[in-house]
Amino acid sequence: MKLEAAQGRLVPIDDVTTERSTTFKALALGLETLPDRIEINCGLNANQVAVMIEIIDSQRQMLYDSLVAEFSE
């Protein structure tokens, strides 16, 4: 393993964890602000925004469940 790490074929787990965390935080922020941005830019009404929030929340939960399942194996 030391040889593979030295050759750049292995990445330290801390680097992977940090990168994943940064990526998912950016994704979460984008999803969190999406309904407001679309409401403002496209003129959605309150009901449309509520539906969008439900869909985004559902997708976020599915992603979370998938990641938990992947890392608990």
C-alpha positions, 0 to 999 in steps of 0.5 A, a space after each residue: 500500500 505504501 508503494 501505491 500511495 507514493 505512486 499516487 494511486 491511493 488517496 488518504 481517507 482523510 482527503 476523501 472524507 474532506 472532499 466528499 464533505 465539501 462536495 455534499 455541502 455545496 450540493 446541499 446549499 444548491 438544493 436548499 436555495 433552488 426553490 427560492 431562486 426558481 421562484 424569483 426567476 420564474 415567478 412560481 407561486 407558493 403551491 409550486 414552490 411547496 411541491 418543488 421543496 417536497 421533491 427536493 427533500 425526497 431526493 435528498 433523503 434518497 441520496 442520504 439513505 443511499 450513502 448510509 447504506 453504502 458506508 455501512 456495508 
